[in-house]
């Protein structure tokens, strides 16, 4: 039996309202979430639990986020850190990146941007730092935003590409309709959840057409979709997917 992997995120935010908002966004995208209100709590959790990423606010009541980041890196903790802050000046960003931050999201944040950056740092940390993922002849180039199957280009709409890259970031794991909807639409956009099935159907047909009938996206009835089966990918991104 293959145990499906759930990605775990540590949210470090002292503002209760913002913490709840971030937690809701992250959990709706399918991540497990642990929250910390202080820098001391963040260091405690980060040194005792394996996280796939940390979302770190800078303005904390005890030690600031920069100090938390510095202590993590000095201790050898390489968990990807995405800094969340209202301080968006270039010098601040450069200094944080030099200290070991993996990315920076400005408050107030766009939910889709936050999830995209979160998935990107997790993907890079898992050995997919190069711009292309290959799986069974399916090539996704994240820099060029292009898709090929066995050398044949596949033309996708922006939403179809967003769905495919989300499934690729969670290779071998089931991604629910709600998670996909949350990733490609803002809450203010009035869309039916059924639109997810439409995008997946179009995406599946285009990939099958380019490959001569091969199936890449599996439907797990009542639960969602995944790119490749758990057996094919070893249960997640740490399995058989390959960066090239």
C-alpha positions in Angstrom: 0.0 0.0 0.0 1.4 3.4 -1.0 0.9 6.1 1.6 0.0 9.4 -0.1 2.1 12.4 1.0 0.7 15.6 2.2 2.8 18.7 2.1 3.3 20.5 5.4 3.7 24.2 5.9 4.6 26.3 8.9 2.9 29.7 9.0 4.6 32.2 11.3 2.3 35.2 11.8 1.4 37.0 15.0 -1.6 38.8 13.6 -4.6 36.4 14.4 -6.7 37.6 11.4 -3.9 37.3 8.9 -2.8 34.0 10.3 -6.3 32.6 9.9 -6.4 33.9 6.3 -3.1 32.4 5.4 -4.0 29.1 7.0 -7.3 29.0 5.1 -5.6 29.7 1.8 -2.9 27.1 2.4 -5.2 24.4 3.7 -7.7 24.9 0.9 -4.8 24.2 -1.5 -4.3 20.8 0.1 -1.4 21.5 2.5 -1.3 20.6 6.2 -0.7 23.7 8.3 0.9 24.5 11.6 0.8 28.1 12.9 3.2 29.9 15.2 2.7 33.4 16.6 6.2 34.2 17.8 9.8 33.7 16.6 10.5 31.4 19.5 7.6 29.1 18.6 8.7 29.1 15.0 12.1 27.9 15.9 10.7 25.3 18.2 8.4 23.8 15.6 10.9 24.1 12.7 13.6 22.2 14.7 11.3 19.4 15.8 9.1 18.8 12.7 9.9 18.4 9.0 8.1 21.0 7.0 8.1 21.4 3.2 8.1 25.2 3.5 7.8 28.1 6.0 5.8 31.2 5.4 7.5 33.8 7.6 6.2 37.2 8.7 9.0 39.7 9.6 7.2 41.7 12.4 7.0 39.2 15.3 6.5 40.2 19.0 9.7 38.7 20.3 12.5 38.2 17.8 11.9 39.5 14.3 11.6 37.3 11.2 15.1 38.1 10.0 16.6 36.7 13.2 14.4 33.6 12.8 15.7 33.1 9.3 19.3 33.7 10.4 19.0 31.1 13.2 17.4 28.5 11.0 20.2 28.8 8.4 23.0 28.8 11.0 21.6 25.7 12.5 21.7 24.0 9.1 17.9 24.0 8.5 17.4 24.3 4.8 13.6 24.3 4.8 12.4 26.7 2.0 11.3 30.0 3.5 8.9 32.5 1.8 9.0 35.8 3.6 5.7 37.7 3.9 6.0 41.4 4.6 4.6 44.8 3.8 8.2 46.1 3.4 8.6 45.7 -0.3 11.7 47.9 -1.0 14.4 46.3 -3.1 17.1 46.6 -0.4 15.0 44.6 2.1 14.4 41.9 -0.5 18.1 41.7 -1.4 19.1 41.4 2.2 16.6 38.7 3.0 17.6 36.6 -0.1 21.2 37.0 0.9 20.3 35.7 4.4 18.8 32.5 2.9 15.2 33.4 2.1 13.9 31.5 -1.0 11.3 34.0 -2.0 9.4 37.1 -0.9 5.7 37.9 -1.1 4.4 41.4 -0.4 1.4 42.1 1.9 -1.4 42.4 1.2 -0.8 39.3 -0.9 -2.5 37.9 -3.9 -3.7 34.4 -3.0 -2.8 32.9 -6.4 0.7 34.4 -6.3 1.3 33.1 -2.8 0.3 29.6 -3.8 2.3 29.7 -7.0 5.4 30.9 -5.1 4.9 28.3 -2.3 4.6 25.5 -4.8 7.7 26.8 -6.7 10.0 26.8 -3.6 8.7 23.3 -2.7 9.4 22.1 -6.2 12.9 23.5 -6.2 13.7 22.0 -2.8 12.7 18.6 -4.1 15.3 18.5 -6.8 13.2 20.1 -9.5 15.2 23.3 -9.6 15.8 23.1 -13.3 13.1 24.6 -15.5 11.8 21.4 -17.0 10.0 18.4 -15.6 9.8 15.1 -17.5 7.3 12.3 -16.9 6.7 9.5 -19.3 7.5 11.7 -22.3 5.6 14.7 -21.0 7.9 17.8 -20.7 6.8 21.0 -18.9 9.1 24.0 -19.2 8.3 26.4 -16.4 10.5 29.2 -17.7 9.0 29.1 -21.2 5.6 28.0 -20.0 5.6 25.4 -22.7 4.4 21.8 -22.8 5.6 19.0 -25.1 4.7 15.3 -25.4 7.2 13.0 -27.0 8.7 16.1 -28.7 5.3 17.4 -30.0 4.2 20.8 -28.7 0.9 21.0 -26.9 -1.0 24.3 -27.0 -2.8 25.0 -23.7 -4.9 27.9 -22.4 -3.6 29.8 -19.4 -6.0 27.9 -17.1 -5.2 24.5 -18.6 -1.5 25.2 -18.0 -2.2 26.3 -14.4 -4.0 23.0 -13.7 -1.2 21.0 -15.3 1.6 22.7 -13.3 -0.4 22.3 -10.1 -0.7 18.5 -10.8 3.0 18.4 -11.7 4.0 20.1 -8.4 2.0 17.4 -6.6 3.1 14.6 -8.8 1.6 11.3 -7.8 -0.6 12.9 -5.1 -4.4 13.4 -5.4 -5.4 17.0 -6.0 -9.1 17.8 -5.3 -11.4 19.9 -7.4 -11.5 22.5 -4.6 -7.7 22.7 -4.5 -7.6 23.3 -8.2 -10.4 25.8 -8.1 -8.7 27.7 -5.3 -5.4 27.8 -7.2 -6.7 29.2 -10.5 -9.5 31.5 -9.4 -9.8 34.3 -6.8 -12.6 34.0 -4.2 -14.3 37.1 -5.8 -14.7 35.3 -9.1 -18.1 33.6 -9.3 -17.4 30.3 -11.0 -19.0 26.9 -10.7 -16.8 24.1 -9.3 -17.8 22.1 -12.4 -15.4 24.2 -14.4 -12.5 22.2 -13.0 -13.9 19.0 -14.7 -14.0 21.0 -17.9 -10.4 22.1 -17.7 -9.2 18.6 -16.7 -11.2 17.0 -19.6 -9.7 19.5 -22.2 -6.2 19.0 -20.8 -6.5 15.2 -20.8 -7.7 15.2 -24.4 -4.9 17.4 -25.6 -2.3 15.3 -23.9 -3.8 12.1 -25.3 -4.0 13.5 -28.8 -0.3 14.5 -28.7 0.8 11.2 -27.3 -1.4 9.0 -29.5 -3.8 8.0 -26.7 -1.6 7.8 -23.6 -3.2 8.7 -20.3 -1.2 11.0 -18.0 -3.9 12.3 -15.7 -5.8 9.8 -13.5 -9.2 10.5 -12.1 -9.7 9.2 -8.5 -13.4 9.2 -8.3 -14.9 11.3 -5.5 -11.4 12.6 -4.5 -9.8 14.4 -7.4 -7.0 14.0 -10.0 -3.3 13.2 -10.1 -0.6 13.3 -12.7 0.6 9.7 -12.9 -0.4 7.0 -10.5 1.2 6.6 -7.0 2.9 3.4 -8.3 4.4 5.2 -11.3 5.8 8.2 -9.3 6.6 6.4 -6.0 3.8 8.2 -4.2 5.0 11.8 -4.7 7.6 14.1 -6.1 10.4 12.3 -4.3 9.6 9.3 -6.5 10.3 8.9 -10.2 9.7 12.3 -11.7 12.9 13.8 -13.2 14.2 17.3 -13.7 16.1 17.7 -17.0 
